[in-house]
C-alpha cells in the first residue's frame, strides 16, 4: 500500500524541470506534497520506479524559513526524516543554497532555489478520499451521467507528453471528443475553470486532448482510432496537412479542434469511463 500511495500521482514530473517554489505549487494543486523520503523504506520504494534518465530531483526540504536550518516542506525537522548529505554538504555556496536536490542513491546536496530540476509529488494513502461517482481516489473528476464518463480539468500547464503521462497515472486518458454533446460539455468545463488566474509561460486559448499525428500517418486518438472514427472532427481551422510539423491535438476554448507543438505547455483534460467501460464505448467485443 505504501508504494501505491507514493506513486499514485507523479513520478511523471520527472519529465519536466522547474524551480522549488513552482514544484511545491504544482504538487499542491494535485493535493500532494513535494516528495522527500521519510525513511529508507520510502526511498527504496521510489528508487524502484525512478527509471527516467534524471540524475537529480528537487525534494521537499529547504532552509527558506530559517537560513541554515533545513526542514521538510510540511515543517518536520531534518532529524525526523531521511537525510544523507554528500561529503562536504550542505555548504551554502555563495550564501544562496537554500533548496535541496537528491540523487538516485538518496544522497543530498544544497542548491540555489532558482535552479530548475525534475521533481516528484507524493500523496499518502491517508490523504486519499474516494470519489464514488467516478470510482477513483481523485476528487476533482466530475461525472457526466449522460455521457457515462468522468472528466478532470488540469490547471497546471504541461506539454502533451507530460499530460498523457499524468492521465495514465490516474488510470484515465487524455480526453477524446466523440460527439457534439461531449464537445459542449468540455467547452463548459473549460469555461468554468479559473484559467485566467494561472500565471506563467504557457499557451492560453487551447486545451490539450487525446489525439495526435506523431507518426505522421494521420490523426489518431490515444486509443488508436482515427479521428474520423471517433465521431468528432470539427476543426477550428482547416484540417492540418498530415505532414505538418505540429503533431499534437487540442481544442480551442470554444470546443473546436486545433493542433500545436507537442512541447508547448497548456491546460488539459483527463477522461475515464465510469459506467459503460472501455470496450463498450469503443465497440470491442
C-alpha positions in Angstrom: 0.0 0.0 0.0 2.9 2.3 0.6 4.0 2.0 -3.0 0.6 2.7 -4.3 0.2 5.8 -2.1 3.6 7.2 -3.0 3.4 6.7 -6.8 -0.3 7.3 -7.4 0.5 10.9 -8.5 3.7 12.0 -10.1 6.7 10.1 -10.9 5.6 11.9 -14.0 7.1 15.1 -13.0 10.5 13.5 -13.8 9.7 14.5 -17.4 9.8 18.2 -16.6 12.0 20.6 -14.7 11.1 23.6 -12.6 12.2 25.7 -9.6 11.5 24.7 -6.0 8.5 27.1 -5.5 7.0 26.0 -8.8 7.3 22.4 -7.8 5.7 23.0 -4.5 2.8 24.8 -6.2 2.4 22.1 -8.8 2.2 19.3 -6.2 -0.2 21.3 -4.1 -2.6 21.7 -7.0 -2.7 17.9 -7.1 -3.5 17.7 -3.4 0.0 16.3 -2.9 3.4 17.5 -1.5 6.8 17.7 -3.0 8.5 14.4 -2.3 11.1 13.8 0.4 12.0 10.4 1.8 10.7 9.9 5.3 12.9 6.8 5.7 15.0 4.3 3.8 11.9 2.2 3.0 10.2 5.1 1.3 13.4 6.0 -0.5 13.8 2.4 -1.8 10.2 2.3 -2.9 10.6 5.4 -5.1 14.0 4.3 -6.4 12.4 1.2 -8.0 10.3 3.4 -10.2 12.9 6.1 -10.8 13.8 4.9 -14.3 13.9 8.1 -16.2 17.4 9.5 -17.1 17.3 12.2 -14.5 20.2 12.1 -12.0 18.8 14.6 -9.6 15.4 15.7 -8.3 14.3 18.6 -6.2 13.0 17.3 -2.8 10.7 18.9 -0.3 13.4 20.1 2.1 14.7 23.6 2.3 16.2 26.2 4.7 14.0 29.0 3.3 12.3 29.7 6.6 15.4 29.9 8.7 18.8 30.2 7.0 20.9 27.1 7.6 18.1 25.2 9.3 16.8 22.6 6.9 13.2 21.3 7.4 10.7 19.4 5.3 8.0 21.2 3.2 5.5 20.2 5.9 7.6 21.5 8.8 9.4 18.4 10.0 12.9 18.8 11.3 15.7 17.1 9.3 16.4 14.7 12.2 12.9 13.2 11.7 13.3 12.3 8.0 15.9 10.6 5.7 18.9 12.8 5.4 22.1 11.6 3.8 24.3 14.5 2.6 27.0 14.2 0.0 30.5 14.8 1.5 31.0 18.4 2.3 27.3 19.3 2.0 25.4 21.3 2.8 27.9 24.1 2.2 25.6 27.1 1.2 28.0 28.1 -1.5 27.9 31.9 -2.0 25.2 32.1 0.6 22.5 31.2 -1.8 21.9 27.5 -1.4 18.6 27.0 0.5 17.0 24.2 -1.5 17.9 20.6 -1.8 18.3 18.0 -4.6 18.8 14.2 -4.2 20.4 11.6 -6.4 19.1 8.1 -7.0 21.2 6.8 -4.1 19.4 9.2 -1.7 22.4 11.5 -1.3 21.5 15.2 -0.9 23.1 18.5 -1.9 22.0 22.0 -1.3 21.4 24.2 -4.4 20.0 27.7 -5.2 16.2 27.6 -5.2 16.0 29.4 -8.6 17.6 26.4 -10.4 15.3 24.0 -12.2 15.2 20.3 -11.7 12.8 17.4 -12.2 10.7 16.5 -9.2 8.2 14.0 -7.7 4.9 14.7 -6.0 3.8 12.4 -3.1 0.3 11.7 -2.0 -0.1 9.4 1.0 -2.8 6.8 1.3 -4.1 8.5 4.4 -4.8 11.7 2.4 -6.9 10.0 -0.3 -10.7 10.4 -0.4 -12.8 8.2 -2.6 -14.7 9.6 -5.5 -17.6 7.2 -5.5 -19.2 8.5 -8.7 -16.1 8.0 -10.8 -14.6 5.1 -8.8 -11.3 6.9 -8.2 -9.3 8.5 -5.3 -9.1 11.8 -7.2 -11.9 14.0 -6.0 -11.8 16.5 -8.9 -13.1 14.1 -11.5 -16.6 15.3 -12.5 -19.2 12.8 -13.7 -21.4 13.3 -16.7 -24.1 10.6 -16.4 -25.5 11.2 -19.9 -22.1 10.6 -21.5 -21.2 7.8 -19.0 -17.8 9.3 -18.3 -15.8 11.4 -15.8 -13.5 14.3 -16.5 -10.9 16.3 -14.8 -9.6 19.7 -15.9 -5.9 20.4 -15.0 -4.9 23.9 -14.3 -1.2 23.0 -14.2 0.0 23.5 -17.7 2.1 20.7 -19.1 3.3 19.6 -22.5 1.4 16.9 -24.4 3.6 14.0 -23.3 3.5 15.0 -19.7 -0.3 15.4 -19.8 -0.6 11.9 -21.4 1.5 10.5 -18.5 -0.5 12.3 -15.8 -3.8 10.9 -17.2 -2.3 7.4 -17.4 -1.1 7.6 -13.8 -4.7 8.4 -12.7 -6.0 5.4 -14.7 -7.6 7.7 -17.3 -6.6 9.1 -20.6 -6.3 12.5 -22.4 -9.9 13.3 -23.3 -11.3 12.2 -26.7 -14.3 14.0 -28.1 -16.9 11.6 -29.6 -19.9 13.8 -30.1 -21.2 17.4 -30.2 -22.6 16.8 -26.7 -19.2 15.9 -25.4 -17.6 18.9 -27.1 -20.2 21.1 -25.4 -19.6 19.6 -22.1 -15.8 20.1 -22.3 -16.4 23.6 -23.6 -18.4 24.4 -20.5 -15.9 22.6 -18.2 -13.2 24.8 -19.7 -15.3 28.0 -19.2 -16.0 27.1 -15.6 -12.3 26.6 -14.5 -10.4 29.7 -13.3 -7.9 29.6 -16.2 -7.0 33.3 -16.1 -5.7 33.0 -12.5 -2.8 30.8 -13.7 0.4 32.7 -14.4 3.5 31.6 -16.2 4.7 30.6 -19.7 2.1 28.5 -21.3 -0.2 28.6 -24.4 -3.5 30.1 -23.4 -6.7 29.6 -25.5 -6.3 25.9 -26.0 -6.8 22.7 -24.0 -4.8 19.6 -25.0 -6.8 16.5 -25.9 -6.1 12.8 -26.7 -5.3 12.8 -30.4 -2.1 13.2 -32.3 -0.2 12.8 -35.6 3.2 11.9 -34.1 3.9 9.2 -36.6 2.8 11.5 -39.5 0.4 8.8 -40.7 -2.8 10.7 -40.0 -4.6 11.9 -36.9 -5.3 9.2 -34.3 -6.7 9.2 -30.8 -4.7 7.9 -27.9 -6.8 4.7 -28.2 -5.6 4.1 -31.7 -8.8 5.1 -33.6 -8.8 7.5 -36.5 -10.2 10.9 -35.7 -13.0 10.4 -38.2 -14.0 7.1 -36.5 -14.0 8.8 -33.1 -17.1 10.8 -34.2 -16.0 14.4 -33.9 -13.9 16.3 -36.5 -15.0 19.9 -36.0 -11.7 21.8 -36.7 -11.4 25.4 -35.8 -9.3 25.9 -38.9 -9.0 23.7 -42.0 -7.7 20.2 -41.1 -3.9 20.3 -41.0 -1.8 18.5 -43.6 -0.6 15.1 -42.5 3.0 16.2 -42.8 2.5 19.4 -40.7 5.3 19.9 -38.2 2.8 20.4 -35.3 1.7 16.9 -34.2 -0.3 17.1 -31.0 -4.1 17.7 -30.7 -6.0 20.2 -28.7 -9.2 22.2 -28.7 -9.9 25.9 -28.6 -11.9 27.1 -25.6 -15.0 27.0 -27.9 -14.7 23.2 -28.4 -13.3 23.3 -31.9 -10.3 21.1 -32.7 -6.8 22.5 -33.3 -3.3 21.3 -33.1 0.1 22.5 -32.0 3.7 21.9 -30.9 3.9 18.9 -28.6 6.4 20.6 -26.4 4.2 23.6 -25.7 2.7 23.7 -22.2 -1.1 24.1 -21.9 -4.1 23.1 -19.8 -5.5 19.6 -20.4 -8.4 17.3 -19.6 -8.3 13.7 -18.5 -11.2 11.3 -19.1 -12.2 8.0 -17.7 -15.1 5.6 -18.0 -17.4 5.4 -15.0 -20.3 3.3 -16.2 -20.1 1.6 -19.6 -16.4 0.6 -19.7 -13.8 1.0 -22.3 -14.8 -2.0 -24.5 -18.4 -0.9 -24.8 -17.5 2.6 -25.7 -15.1 1.7 -28.5 -17.2 -1.1 -29.9 -14.9 -4.1 -28.9 -16.5 -7.4 -28.4 
